[in-house]
Amino acid sequence: MSENKVSRRFFIMSSAAAAMAGCANLQRTGTVSSVRRTPSLKRLGYKSPNEKLNVAAIGAGGKGGSDIEHCDGENVIALCDADWDKAAGSFRKFPNARKYKDFRVMLDKEPSIDACTISTPDHTHAVAAMACIKRGIHVYVQKPLTRTVYEARMLTEAAREYNVATQMGNQGHSGDGVREMCEMIWSGAIGDVTEVHAWTNRPIWPQGILEAWKDGVPKPLPEEPIPDTMDWDAWLGPAPYRPYNSAYAPFNWRGWWDWGCGALGDMACHILDPANWALRLTAPISIECIKQEQNNDQTFPTKSIIKYEFPRRGAMGPVTVYWYDGGLMPERPEGVDPNVRLGDGDNGSIFIGTKGILTTGTYGGGSRMIAGEHMNDYKKPEPIIPRLPGGDDDRRQKIDWINACKGGPKSGANFDYSGPFTEWVVLGNLALKFPGKLEWDAEKMKVTNVREANDWVKPKFRKGWTL
């Protein structure tokens, strides 16, 4: 079988093998983890598909609200959020769930938790997920999986060690659109892909905040009273302490280096997922910031263009991936009708191949050829990747994960997939910090030509909030 061809039999056999491997491990160990008391059938290493999981949420407001709501077929027993005002909707939805502001307290007091959704600001993803994993708790973690390369690597390795079911919250990965797009690429519709150009309209929150940079020195914003409903220390978690200001939370945290990953962190795990899957991307050999505006040590730039270079992967040749944000867009490829819409408009990507050009939307939907000899008479290939049941992409991704928690096949965006993916995505933010091309050694997690860049590969954790 060609490396560019994937059969239905391959996917079925892979899923079955994963399920059998999981069962074999459970039979061998007899338990998921020796570090915690486990409830019900989990003492025997499995849960019947008909038995409900005990599910908790770390981050129950905002996106966390829909994440835990999509687990409403299970037993939602505990909800944790540092801001109880933001989490109020989830508290009403699940009135019998016990409420917490500090996830460390919740995990200590709730030993019967089987699975947990984690939908906090980016900087807390890793420490919260690791605390769960080490207790044998299955985790669903919102994208980006982590804020740094090191955290992503540690979560990937820990998930394997503790044999827990995992999923990153890039819901488009569970959709039909990205599967159809992969099948188009693998069928050779546009030949060998040499370039990908992906863009987003983000940020839609403040970045390049000049008030945070005075006299060449980064300064926190003026202290404001902490809302009565918020535990500010728990919200800060592993990040350096600074006084509360409403410009940080509950919403605008994404634009600040201490807590977020900027536009790249918000949208790249969606928009670049089709490229990651279809092109079987591993780790880049270099990353480089081509352009940026108004970057500083406190907040992300208002606009940027980042270039990733990937080596040959089996039968697939080298490919260059470009990322554009802040309204910047790639040039329209030569030969593409000026009236043809690219991607979804404000978000999307273009794949340039040796035989044609394809464009796709934010989550891989609406894929179509926009240039090539056979564009007008092109017919999409027969499906070879199984489609997932369960309604909209967001809900079906939770179902995929819950099934994995109960002993089914690994979920699609499990950490073996999403961990390495997150690593190369967040490397783009490293390029924002250091001008010029950064040469990357993925095995050693090291920039080989700019020593000081390695200080940003692994974060510094505040005391009491480490991995």
Secondary structure by P-SEA (a helix, b strand, c coil): cccccccaaaaaaaaaaaaaaaaaaaaacccccccccccccccccccccccccbbbbccccaaaaaaaaaaccccccbbbbcccccaaaaaaacccccccccaaaaaaacccccbbbbbccccaaaaaaaaaaaacccccccccccccaaaaaaaaaaaaaabbbbbccccccccaaaaaaaaaaaacccccccbbbbbbccccccccccccccccbbbbcccccccccccccccccccccccccccccccccccccccccccccccccccccccccccccccccccccccccccccccccccbbbbbbbcccccccbbbbbbbccccccccccccccccccccccccbbbbcccbbbbbccccccccccccccccccccccccbbbbccccaaaaaaaaaaaaaacccccccccaaaaaaaaaaaaaaaaaacccbbbbbccccccccccccccccbbbbcccccc
